[in-house]
Amino acid sequence: MDANNLTKEYSNGEVTIVWQSSKCIHAAQCVKNNPAVFKPKEKPWIIPENSTTEAIVETVKKCPSGALTYYLKS
């Protein structure tokens, strides 16, 4: 497993956050915009249960690198 090219998914049952390590530029916009969910010093570092789906979607949309994406449960 290449630590520089990981893709991980985190879900709260409504929305799934997809994080791609190879795209992440560590701008920390996710942490600044939703610190309840994005906690880089913890494992797992994304805890989607700590926020609303709407707030998560808005935060993910602000990711400048595209490392964070999401999909909604259909």
N, CA, C and O atoms as a Maestro MAE file, in Angstrom:
{
 s_m_m2io_version
 :::
 2.0.0
}

f_m_ct {
 s_m_title
 :::
 protein
 m_atom[296] {
  # First column is atom index #
  i_m_mmod_type
  r_m_x_coord
  r_m_y_coord
  r_m_z_coord
  i_m_residue_number
  s_m_chain_name
  s_m_pdb_residue_name
  s_m_pdb_atom_name
  i_m_atomic_number
  :::
  1 25 0.843 -1.177 0.000 1 A "MET " " N  " 7
  2 3 0.000 0.000 0.000 1 A "MET " " CA " 6
  3 2 0.890 1.243 0.000 1 A "MET " " C  " 6
  4 15 1.777 1.375 0.843 1 A "MET " " O  " 8
  5 25 0.654 2.142 -0.938 2 A "ASP " " N  " 7
  6 3 1.419 3.373 -1.065 2 A "ASP " " CA " 6
  7 2 0.772 4.460 -0.212 2 A "ASP " " C  " 6
  8 15 -0.334 4.906 -0.517 2 A "ASP " " O  " 8
  9 25 1.439 4.888 0.838 3 A "ALA " " N  " 7
  10 3 0.889 5.895 1.758 3 A "ALA " " CA " 6
  11 2 0.662 7.232 1.071 3 A "ALA " " C  " 6
  12 15 -0.126 8.042 1.560 3 A "ALA " " O  " 8
  13 25 1.330 7.486 -0.046 4 A "ASN " " N  " 7
  14 3 1.152 8.741 -0.768 4 A "ASN " " CA " 6
  15 2 0.014 8.689 -1.776 4 A "ASN " " C  " 6
  16 15 -0.274 9.688 -2.435 4 A "ASN " " O  " 8
  17 25 -0.632 7.545 -1.902 5 A "ASN " " N  " 7
  18 3 -1.697 7.398 -2.884 5 A "ASN " " CA " 6
  19 2 -2.857 6.595 -2.295 5 A "ASN " " C  " 6
  20 15 -3.281 5.590 -2.865 5 A "ASN " " O  " 8
  21 25 -3.362 7.047 -1.155 6 A "LEU " " N  " 7
  22 3 -4.471 6.385 -0.482 6 A "LEU " " CA " 6
  23 2 -5.792 7.035 -0.858 6 A "LEU " " C  " 6
  24 15 -5.854 8.239 -1.106 6 A "LEU " " O  " 8
  25 25 -6.836 6.238 -0.898 7 A "THR " " N  " 7
  26 3 -8.200 6.749 -1.008 7 A "THR " " CA " 6
  27 2 -8.975 6.120 0.132 7 A "THR " " C  " 6
  28 15 -9.024 4.898 0.274 7 A "THR " " O  " 8
  29 25 -9.581 6.977 0.943 8 A "LYS " " N  " 7
  30 3 -10.351 6.487 2.085 8 A "LYS " " CA " 6
  31 2 -11.733 7.102 2.052 8 A "LYS " " C  " 6
  32 15 -11.917 8.220 1.571 8 A "LYS " " O  " 8
  33 25 -12.709 6.359 2.570 9 A "GLU " " N  " 7
  34 3 -14.087 6.826 2.620 9 A "GLU " " CA " 6
  35 2 -14.585 6.811 4.059 9 A "GLU " " C  " 6
  36 15 -14.291 5.903 4.836 9 A "GLU " " O  " 8
  37 25 -15.352 7.852 4.384 10 A "TYR " " N  " 7
  38 3 -15.913 8.004 5.722 10 A "TYR " " CA " 6
  39 2 -17.375 8.399 5.551 10 A "TYR " " C  " 6
  40 15 -17.679 9.321 4.795 10 A "TYR " " O  " 8
  41 25 -18.288 7.713 6.245 11 A "SER " " N  " 7
  42 3 -19.716 7.955 6.034 11 A "SER " " CA " 6
  43 2 -20.458 8.173 7.347 11 A "SER " " C  " 6
  44 15 -20.110 7.612 8.386 11 A "SER " " O  " 8
  45 25 -21.500 9.014 7.263 12 A "ASN " " N  " 7
  46 3 -22.402 9.165 8.398 12 A "ASN " " CA " 6
  47 2 -23.740 8.486 8.109 12 A "ASN " " C  " 6
  48 15 -24.697 8.643 8.866 12 A "ASN " " O  " 8
  49 25 -23.801 7.733 7.014 13 A "GLY " " N  " 7
  50 3 -25.031 7.060 6.625 13 A "GLY " " CA " 6
  51 2 -25.808 7.826 5.576 13 A "GLY " " C  " 6
  52 15 -26.602 7.231 4.846 13 A "GLY " " O  " 8
  53 25 -25.602 9.131 5.481 14 A "GLU " " N  " 7
  54 3 -26.264 9.958 4.473 14 A "GLU " " CA " 6
  55 2 -25.287 10.427 3.410 14 A "GLU " " C  " 6
  56 15 -25.596 10.426 2.219 14 A "GLU " " O  " 8
  57 25 -24.107 10.825 3.854 15 A "VAL " " N  " 7
  58 3 -23.077 11.324 2.948 15 A "VAL " " CA " 6
  59 2 -21.793 10.544 3.200 15 A "VAL " " C  " 6
  60 15 -21.470 10.205 4.338 15 A "VAL " " O  " 8
  61 25 -21.073 10.266 2.130 16 A "THR " " N  " 7
  62 3 -19.776 9.614 2.239 16 A "THR " " CA " 6
  63 2 -18.721 10.589 1.745 16 A "THR " " C  " 6
  64 15 -18.801 11.089 0.623 16 A "THR " " O  " 8
  65 25 -17.734 10.857 2.585 17 A "ILE " " N  " 7
  66 3 -16.609 11.718 2.240 17 A "ILE " " CA " 6
  67 2 -15.517 10.821 1.677 17 A "ILE " " C  " 6
  68 15 -15.164 9.803 2.272 17 A "ILE " " O  " 8
  69 25 -14.991 11.210 0.529 18 A "VAL " " N  " 7
  70 3 -13.896 10.470 -0.094 18 A "VAL " " CA " 6
  71 2 -12.663 11.362 -0.043 18 A "VAL " " C  " 6
  72 15 -12.693 12.497 -0.519 18 A "VAL " " O  " 8
  73 25 -11.576 10.848 0.535 19 A "TRP " " N  " 7
  74 3 -10.318 11.594 0.643 19 A "TRP " " CA " 6
  75 2 -9.240 10.875 -0.135 19 A "TRP " " C  " 6
  76 15 -9.018 9.678 0.049 19 A "TRP " " O  " 8
  77 25 -8.564 11.619 -1.017 20 A "GLN " " N  " 7
  78 3 -7.472 11.079 -1.820 20 A "GLN " " CA " 6
  79 2 -6.168 11.742 -1.389 20 A "GLN " " C  " 6
  80 15 -5.960 12.933 -1.624 20 A "GLN " " O  " 8
  81 25 -5.303 10.973 -0.763 21 A "SER " " N  " 7
  82 3 -4.071 11.537 -0.205 21 A "SER " " CA " 6
  83 2 -3.170 12.153 -1.264 21 A "SER " " C  " 6
  84 15 -2.485 13.138 -0.986 21 A "SER " " O  " 8
  85 25 -3.154 11.604 -2.465 22 A "SER " " N  " 7
  86 3 -2.257 12.110 -3.502 22 A "SER " " CA " 6
  87 2 -2.631 13.508 -3.985 22 A "SER " " C  " 6
  88 15 -1.790 14.211 -4.545 22 A "SER " " O  " 8
  89 25 -3.875 13.916 -3.776 23 A "LYS " " N  " 7
  90 3 -4.320 15.249 -4.203 23 A "LYS " " CA " 6
  91 2 -4.246 16.286 -3.079 23 A "LYS " " C  " 6
  92 15 -4.292 17.488 -3.341 23 A "LYS " " O  " 8
  93 25 -4.132 15.834 -1.848 24 A "CYS " " N  " 7
  94 3 -4.211 16.738 -0.695 24 A "CYS " " CA " 6
  95 2 -2.991 17.655 -0.620 24 A "CYS " " C  " 6
  96 15 -1.851 17.190 -0.625 24 A "CYS " " O  " 8
  97 25 -3.247 18.972 -0.552 25 A "ILE " " N  " 7
  98 3 -2.166 19.955 -0.432 25 A "ILE " " CA " 6
  99 2 -2.082 20.509 0.996 25 A "ILE " " C  " 6
  100 15 -1.315 21.436 1.257 25 A "ILE " " O  " 8
  101 25 -2.852 19.955 1.897 26 A "HIS " " N  " 7
  102 3 -2.839 20.321 3.317 26 A "HIS " " CA " 6
  103 2 -3.105 21.807 3.536 26 A "HIS " " C  " 6
  104 15 -2.468 22.446 4.374 26 A "HIS " " O  " 8
  105 25 -4.050 22.348 2.775 27 A "ALA " " N  " 7
  106 3 -4.450 23.746 2.934 27 A "ALA " " CA " 6
  107 2 -5.258 23.945 4.221 27 A "ALA " " C  " 6
  108 15 -5.403 25.070 4.700 27 A "ALA " " O  " 8
  109 25 -5.772 22.871 4.765 28 A "ALA " " N  " 7
  110 3 -6.519 22.853 6.030 28 A "ALA " " CA " 6
  111 2 -7.842 23.604 5.970 28 A "ALA " " C  " 6
  112 15 -8.375 23.995 7.008 28 A "ALA " " O  " 8
  113 25 -8.377 23.811 4.776 29 A "GLN " " N  " 7
  114 3 -9.684 24.462 4.672 29 A "GLN " " CA " 6
  115 2 -10.771 23.598 5.308 29 A "GLN " " C  " 6
  116 15 -11.723 24.126 5.883 29 A "GLN " " O  " 8
  117 25 -10.638 22.297 5.213 30 A "CYS " " N  " 7
  118 3 -11.614 21.404 5.832 30 A "CYS " " CA " 6
  119 2 -11.608 21.576 7.348 30 A "CYS " " C  " 6
  120 15 -12.664 21.644 7.978 30 A "CYS " " O  " 8
  121 25 -10.425 21.646 7.920 31 A "VAL " " N  " 7
  122 3 -10.285 21.795 9.378 31 A "VAL " " CA " 6
  123 2 -10.824 23.154 9.821 31 A "VAL " " C  " 6
  124 15 -11.525 23.250 10.828 31 A "VAL " " O  " 8
  125 25 -10.498 24.188 9.076 32 A "LYS " " N  " 7
  126 3 -10.960 25.541 9.422 32 A "LYS " " CA " 6
  127 2 -12.469 25.680 9.289 32 A "LYS " " C  " 6
  128 15 -13.098 26.374 10.087 32 A "LYS " " O  " 8
  129 25 -13.057 25.029 8.287 33 A "ASN " " N  " 7
  130 3 -14.488 25.174 8.025 33 A "ASN " " CA " 6
  131 2 -15.367 24.219 8.817 33 A "ASN " " C  " 6
  132 15 -16.542 24.512 9.038 33 A "ASN " " O  " 8
  133 25 -14.833 23.094 9.247 34 A "ASN " " N  " 7
  134 3 -15.637 22.132 10.000 34 A "ASN " " CA " 6
  135 2 -14.746 21.315 10.938 34 A "ASN " " C  " 6
  136 15 -14.532 20.123 10.716 34 A "ASN " " O  " 8
  137 25 -14.225 21.964 11.989 35 A "PRO " " N  " 7
  138 3 -13.286 21.281 12.890 35 A "PRO " " CA " 6
  139 2 -13.904 20.138 13.689 35 A "PRO " " C  " 6
  140 15 -13.177 19.309 14.235 35 A "PRO " " O  " 8
  141 25 -15.225 20.079 13.767 36 A "ALA " " N  " 7
  142 3 -15.860 18.966 14.470 36 A "ALA " " CA " 6
  143 2 -15.714 17.663 13.697 36 A "ALA " " C  " 6
  144 15 -15.723 16.584 14.290 36 A "ALA " " O  " 8
  145 25 -15.581 17.756 12.377 37 A "VAL " " N  " 7
  146 3 -15.480 16.576 11.523 37 A "VAL " " CA " 6
  147 2 -14.035 16.267 11.155 37 A "VAL " " C  " 6
  148 15 -13.611 15.112 11.188 37 A "VAL " " O  " 8
  149 25 -13.281 17.307 10.806 38 A "PHE " " N  " 7
  150 3 -11.924 17.122 10.303 38 A "PHE " " CA " 6
  151 2 -10.919 17.404 11.413 38 A "PHE " " C  " 6
  152 15 -10.662 18.556 11.762 38 A "PHE " " O  " 8
  153 25 -10.355 16.323 11.963 39 A "LYS " " N  " 7
  154 3 -9.462 16.395 13.115 39 A "LYS " " CA " 6
  155 2 -8.142 15.696 12.764 39 A "LYS " " C  " 6
  156 15 -7.981 14.507 13.038 39 A "LYS " " O  " 8
  157 25 -7.202 16.428 12.161 40 A "PRO " " N  " 7
  158 3 -5.996 15.791 11.643 40 A "PRO " " CA " 6
  159 2 -5.111 15.105 12.681 40 A "PRO " " C  " 6
  160 15 -4.253 14.303 12.312 40 A "PRO " " O  " 8
  161 25 -5.292 15.394 13.943 41 A "LYS " " N  " 7
  162 3 -4.454 14.759 14.973 41 A "LYS " " CA " 6
  163 2 -5.082 13.495 15.539 41 A "LYS " " C  " 6
  164 15 -4.511 12.860 16.425 41 A "LYS " " O  " 8
  165 25 -6.252 13.129 15.032 42 A "GLU " " N  " 7
  166 3 -6.944 11.937 15.526 42 A "GLU " " CA " 6
  167 2 -6.985 10.856 14.449 42 A "GLU " " C  " 6
  168 15 -6.762 11.132 13.271 42 A "GLU " " O  " 8
  169 25 -7.267 9.640 14.861 43 A "LYS " " N  " 7
  170 3 -7.473 8.533 13.930 43 A "LYS " " CA " 6
  171 2 -8.777 7.861 14.289 43 A "LYS " " C  " 6
  172 15 -8.923 7.438 15.436 43 A "LYS " " O  " 8
  173 25 -9.732 7.733 13.391 44 A "PRO " " N  " 7
  174 3 -9.695 8.320 12.053 44 A "PRO " " CA " 6
  175 2 -9.771 9.844 12.145 44 A "PRO " " C  " 6
  176 15 -10.320 10.389 13.102 44 A "PRO " " O  " 8
  177 25 -9.224 10.515 11.155 45 A "TRP " " N  " 7
  178 3 -9.161 11.972 11.216 45 A "TRP " " CA " 6
  179 2 -10.414 12.640 10.672 45 A "TRP " " C  " 6
  180 15 -10.594 13.845 10.850 45 A "TRP " " O  " 8
  181 25 -11.278 11.885 10.015 46 A "ILE " " N  " 7
  182 3 -12.558 12.407 9.531 46 A "ILE " " CA " 6
  183 2 -13.659 11.675 10.266 46 A "ILE " " C  " 6
  184 15 -13.752 10.449 10.203 46 A "ILE " " O  " 8
  185 25 -14.505 12.438 10.974 47 A "ILE " " N  " 7
  186 3 -15.578 11.862 11.782 47 A "ILE " " CA " 6
  187 2 -16.900 12.503 11.345 47 A "ILE " " C  " 6
  188 15 -17.352 13.463 11.969 47 A "ILE " " O  " 8
  189 25 -17.520 11.987 10.288 48 A "PRO " " N  " 7
  190 3 -18.706 12.625 9.731 48 A "PRO " " CA " 6
  191 2 -19.930 12.619 10.648 48 A "PRO " " C  " 6
  192 15 -20.863 13.393 10.437 48 A "PRO " " O  " 8
  193 25 -19.933 11.773 11.638 49 A "GLU " " N  " 7
  194 3 -21.051 11.741 12.578 49 A "GLU " " CA " 6
  195 2 -21.142 13.022 13.418 49 A "GLU " " C  " 6
  196 15 -22.162 13.272 14.061 49 A "GLU " " O  " 8
  197 25 -20.075 13.832 13.413 50 A "ASN " " N  " 7
  198 3 -20.019 15.025 14.256 50 A "ASN " " CA " 6
  199 2 -20.633 16.263 13.621 50 A "ASN " " C  " 6
  200 15 -20.498 17.358 14.169 50 A "ASN " " O  " 8
  201 25 -21.310 16.122 12.471 51 A "SER " " N  " 7
  202 3 -21.860 17.293 11.796 51 A "SER " " CA " 6
  203 2 -23.050 16.876 10.947 51 A "SER " " C  " 6
  204 15 -23.334 15.691 10.773 51 A "SER " " O  " 8
  205 25 -23.732 17.879 10.426 52 A "THR " " N  " 7
  206 3 -24.842 17.600 9.525 52 A "THR " " CA " 6
  207 2 -24.319 17.309 8.122 52 A "THR " " C  " 6
  208 15 -23.220 17.723 7.752 52 A "THR " " O  " 8
  209 25 -25.109 16.605 7.369 53 A "THR " " N  " 7
  210 3 -24.748 16.310 5.985 53 A "THR " " CA " 6
  211 2 -24.569 17.603 5.199 53 A "THR " " C  " 6
  212 15 -23.637 17.721 4.404 53 A "THR " " O  " 8
  213 25 -25.448 18.567 5.411 54 A "GLU " " N  " 7
  214 3 -25.377 19.833 4.688 54 A "GLU " " CA " 6
  215 2 -24.062 20.561 4.968 54 A "GLU " " C  " 6
  216 15 -23.431 21.081 4.047 54 A "GLU " " O  " 8
  217 25 -23.655 20.600 6.222 55 A "ALA " " N  " 7
  218 3 -22.400 21.272 6.590 55 A "ALA " " CA " 6
  219 2 -21.193 20.539 6.005 55 A "ALA " " C  " 6
  220 15 -20.221 21.173 5.594 55 A "ALA " " O  " 8
  221 25 -21.251 19.226 5.968 56 A "ILE " " N  " 7
  222 3 -20.160 18.439 5.391 56 A "ILE " " CA " 6
  223 2 -20.035 18.728 3.900 56 A "ILE " " C  " 6
  224 15 -18.933 18.947 3.398 56 A "ILE " " O  " 8
  225 25 -21.149 18.730 3.201 57 A "VAL " " N  " 7
  226 3 -21.135 18.994 1.757 57 A "VAL " " CA " 6
  227 2 -20.539 20.374 1.480 57 A "VAL " " C  " 6
  228 15 -19.706 20.520 0.586 57 A "VAL " " O  " 8
  229 25 -20.957 21.376 2.233 58 A "GLU " " N  " 7
  230 3 -20.430 22.731 2.031 58 A "GLU " " CA " 6
  231 2 -18.930 22.792 2.305 58 A "GLU " " C  " 6
  232 15 -18.200 23.481 1.593 58 A "GLU " " O  " 8
  233 25 -18.471 22.090 3.310 59 A "THR " " N  " 7
  234 3 -17.046 22.051 3.624 59 A "THR " " CA " 6
  235 2 -16.252 21.367 2.521 59 A "THR " " C  " 6
  236 15 -15.215 21.873 2.092 59 A "THR " " O  " 8
  237 25 -16.729 20.230 2.068 60 A "VAL " " N  " 7
  238 3 -16.028 19.484 1.029 60 A "VAL " " CA " 6
  239 2 -15.929 20.310 -0.255 60 A "VAL " " C  " 6
  240 15 -14.913 20.254 -0.949 60 A "VAL " " O  " 8
  241 25 -16.961 21.064 -0.570 61 A "LYS " " N  " 7
  242 3 -16.957 21.907 -1.772 61 A "LYS " " CA " 6
  243 2 -15.871 22.976 -1.724 61 A "LYS " " C  " 6
  244 15 -15.465 23.487 -2.768 61 A "LYS " " O  " 8
  245 25 -15.398 23.319 -0.536 62 A "LYS " " N  " 7
  246 3 -14.370 24.351 -0.371 62 A "LYS " " CA " 6
  247 2 -12.948 23.810 -0.461 62 A "LYS " " C  " 6
  248 15 -11.995 24.582 -0.360 62 A "LYS " " O  " 8
  249 25 -12.783 22.517 -0.645 63 A "CYS " " N  " 7
  250 3 -11.442 21.919 -0.728 63 A "CYS " " CA " 6
  251 2 -10.746 22.429 -1.988 63 A "CYS " " C  " 6
  252 15 -11.211 22.157 -3.095 63 A "CYS " " O  " 8
  253 25 -9.637 23.167 -1.841 64 A "PRO " " N  " 7
  254 3 -8.996 23.768 -3.008 64 A "PRO " " CA " 6
  255 2 -8.277 22.780 -3.928 64 A "PRO " " C  " 6
  256 15 -8.036 23.093 -5.094 64 A "PRO " " O  " 8
  257 25 -7.939 21.618 -3.432 65 A "SER " " N  " 7
  258 3 -7.164 20.659 -4.236 65 A "SER " " CA " 6
  259 2 -8.024 19.586 -4.894 65 A "SER " " C  " 6
  260 15 -7.566 18.898 -5.806 65 A "SER " " O  " 8
  261 25 -9.252 19.441 -4.441 66 A "GLY " " N  " 7
  262 3 -10.085 18.351 -4.939 66 A "GLY " " CA " 6
  263 2 -9.785 17.024 -4.272 66 A "GLY " " C  " 6
  264 15 -10.258 15.980 -4.721 66 A "GLY " " O  " 8
  265 25 -9.005 17.054 -3.204 67 A "ALA " " N  " 7
  266 3 -8.688 15.827 -2.471 67 A "ALA " " CA " 6
  267 2 -9.920 15.267 -1.762 67 A "ALA " " C  " 6
  268 15 -10.020 14.062 -1.529 67 A "ALA " " O  " 8
  269 25 -10.852 16.152 -1.421 68 A "LEU " " N  " 7
  270 3 -12.090 15.732 -0.781 68 A "LEU " " CA " 6
  271 2 -13.224 15.809 -1.798 68 A "LEU " " C  " 6
  272 15 -13.404 16.820 -2.478 68 A "LEU " " O  " 8
  273 25 -13.977 14.729 -1.885 69 A "THR " " N  " 7
  274 3 -15.200 14.707 -2.662 69 A "THR " " CA " 6
  275 2 -16.238 14.017 -1.798 69 A "THR " " C  " 6
  276 15 -15.930 13.556 -0.699 69 A "THR " " O  " 8
  277 25 -17.450 13.946 -2.282 70 A "TYR " " N  " 7
  278 3 -18.501 13.297 -1.500 70 A "TYR " " CA " 6
  279 2 -19.521 12.685 -2.444 70 A "TYR " " C  " 6
  280 15 -19.602 13.040 -3.620 70 A "TYR " " O  " 8
  281 25 -20.287 11.769 -1.906 71 A "TYR " " N  " 7
  282 3 -21.490 11.309 -2.597 71 A "TYR " " CA " 6
  283 2 -22.557 11.049 -1.554 71 A "TYR " " C  " 6
  284 15 -22.274 10.666 -0.419 71 A "TYR " " O  " 8
  285 25 -23.797 11.271 -1.974 72 A "LEU " " N  " 7
  286 3 -24.940 11.100 -1.092 72 A "LEU " " CA " 6
  287 2 -25.543 9.720 -1.288 72 A "LEU " " C  " 6
  288 15 -25.517 9.162 -2.385 72 A "LEU " " O  " 8
  289 25 -26.084 9.182 -0.207 73 A "LYS " " N  " 7
  290 3 -26.738 7.883 -0.281 73 A "LYS " " CA " 6
  291 2 -27.977 8.033 -1.155 73 A "LYS " " C  " 6
  292 15 -28.760 8.969 -0.992 73 A "LYS " " O  " 8
  293 25 -28.137 7.112 -2.067 74 A "SER " " N  " 7
  294 3 -29.296 7.209 -2.971 74 A "SER " " CA " 6
  295 2 -30.459 6.406 -2.480 74 A "SER " " C  " 6
  296 15 -31.509 6.381 -3.124 74 A "SER " " O  " 8
  :::
 }
 m_bond[295] {
  # First column is bond index #
  i_m_from
  i_m_to
  i_m_order
  :::
  1 1 2 1
  2 2 3 1
  3 3 4 2
  4 3 5 1
  5 5 6 1
  6 6 7 1
  7 7 8 2
  8 7 9 1
  9 9 10 1
  10 10 11 1
  11 11 12 2
  12 11 13 1
  13 13 14 1
  14 14 15 1
  15 15 16 2
  16 15 17 1
  17 17 18 1
  18 18 19 1
  19 19 20 2
  20 19 21 1
  21 21 22 1
  22 22 23 1
  23 23 24 2
  24 23 25 1
  25 25 26 1
  26 26 27 1
  27 27 28 2
  28 27 29 1
  29 29 30 1
  30 30 31 1
  31 31 32 2
  32 31 33 1
  33 33 34 1
  34 34 35 1
  35 35 36 2
  36 35 37 1
  37 37 38 1
  38 38 39 1
  39 39 40 2
  40 39 41 1
  41 41 42 1
  42 42 43 1
  43 43 44 2
  44 43 45 1
  45 45 46 1
  46 46 47 1
  47 47 48 2
  48 47 49 1
  49 49 50 1
  50 50 51 1
  51 51 52 2
  52 51 53 1
  53 53 54 1
  54 54 55 1
  55 55 56 2
  56 55 57 1
  57 57 58 1
  58 58 59 1
  59 59 60 2
  60 59 61 1
  61 61 62 1
  62 62 63 1
  63 63 64 2
  64 63 65 1
  65 65 66 1
  66 66 67 1
  67 67 68 2
  68 67 69 1
  69 69 70 1
  70 70 71 1
  71 71 72 2
  72 71 73 1
  73 73 74 1
  74 74 75 1
  75 75 76 2
  76 75 77 1
  77 77 78 1
  78 78 79 1
  79 79 80 2
  80 79 81 1
  81 81 82 1
  82 82 83 1
  83 83 84 2
  84 83 85 1
  85 85 86 1
  86 86 87 1
  87 87 88 2
  88 87 89 1
  89 89 90 1
  90 90 91 1
  91 91 92 2
  92 91 93 1
  93 93 94 1
  94 94 95 1
  95 95 96 2
  96 95 97 1
  97 97 98 1
  98 98 99 1
  99 99 100 2
  100 99 101 1
  101 101 102 1
  102 102 103 1
  103 103 104 2
  104 103 105 1
  105 105 106 1
  106 106 107 1
  107 107 108 2
  108 107 109 1
  109 109 110 1
  110 110 111 1
  111 111 112 2
  112 111 113 1
  113 113 114 1
  114 114 115 1
  115 115 116 2
  116 115 117 1
  117 117 118 1
  118 118 119 1
  119 119 120 2
  120 119 121 1
  121 121 122 1
  122 122 123 1
  123 123 124 2
  124 123 125 1
  125 125 126 1
  126 126 127 1
  127 127 128 2
  128 127 129 1
  129 129 130 1
  130 130 131 1
  131 131 132 2
  132 131 133 1
  133 133 134 1
  134 134 135 1
  135 135 136 2
  136 135 137 1
  137 137 138 1
  138 138 139 1
  139 139 140 2
  140 139 141 1
  141 141 142 1
  142 142 143 1
  143 143 144 2
  144 143 145 1
  145 145 146 1
  146 146 147 1
  147 147 148 2
  148 147 149 1
  149 149 150 1
  150 150 151 1
  151 151 152 2
  152 151 153 1
  153 153 154 1
  154 154 155 1
  155 155 156 2
  156 155 157 1
  157 157 158 1
  158 158 159 1
  159 159 160 2
  160 159 161 1
  161 161 162 1
  162 162 163 1
  163 163 164 2
  164 163 165 1
  165 165 166 1
  166 166 167 1
  167 167 168 2
  168 167 169 1
  169 169 170 1
  170 170 171 1
  171 171 172 2
  172 171 173 1
  173 173 174 1
  174 174 175 1
  175 175 176 2
  176 175 177 1
  177 177 178 1
  178 178 179 1
  179 179 180 2
  180 179 181 1
  181 181 182 1
  182 182 183 1
  183 183 184 2
  184 183 185 1
  185 185 186 1
  186 186 187 1
  187 187 188 2
  188 187 189 1
  189 189 190 1
  190 190 191 1
  191 191 192 2
  192 191 193 1
  193 193 194 1
  194 194 195 1
  195 195 196 2
  196 195 197 1
  197 197 198 1
  198 198 199 1
  199 199 200 2
  200 199 201 1
  201 201 202 1
  202 202 203 1
  203 203 204 2
  204 203 205 1
  205 205 206 1
  206 206 207 1
  207 207 208 2
  208 207 209 1
  209 209 210 1
  210 210 211 1
  211 211 212 2
  212 211 213 1
  213 213 214 1
  214 214 215 1
  215 215 216 2
  216 215 217 1
  217 217 218 1
  218 218 219 1
  219 219 220 2
  220 219 221 1
  221 221 222 1
  222 222 223 1
  223 223 224 2
  224 223 225 1
  225 225 226 1
  226 226 227 1
  227 227 228 2
  228 227 229 1
  229 229 230 1
  230 230 231 1
  231 231 232 2
  232 231 233 1
  233 233 234 1
  234 234 235 1
  235 235 236 2
  236 235 237 1
  237 237 238 1
  238 238 239 1
  239 239 240 2
  240 239 241 1
  241 241 242 1
  242 242 243 1
  243 243 244 2
  244 243 245 1
  245 245 246 1
  246 246 247 1
  247 247 248 2
  248 247 249 1
  249 249 250 1
  250 250 251 1
  251 251 252 2
  252 251 253 1
  253 253 254 1
  254 254 255 1
  255 255 256 2
  256 255 257 1
  257 257 258 1
  258 258 259 1
  259 259 260 2
  260 259 261 1
  261 261 262 1
  262 262 263 1
  263 263 264 2
  264 263 265 1
  265 265 266 1
  266 266 267 1
  267 267 268 2
  268 267 269 1
  269 269 270 1
  270 270 271 1
  271 271 272 2
  272 271 273 1
  273 273 274 1
  274 274 275 1
  275 275 276 2
  276 275 277 1
  277 277 278 1
  278 278 279 1
  279 279 280 2
  280 279 281 1
  281 281 282 1
  282 282 283 1
  283 283 284 2
  284 283 285 1
  285 285 286 1
  286 286 287 1
  287 287 288 2
  288 287 289 1
  289 289 290 1
  290 290 291 1
  291 291 292 2
  292 291 293 1
  293 293 294 1
  294 294 295 1
  295 295 296 2
  :::
 }
}
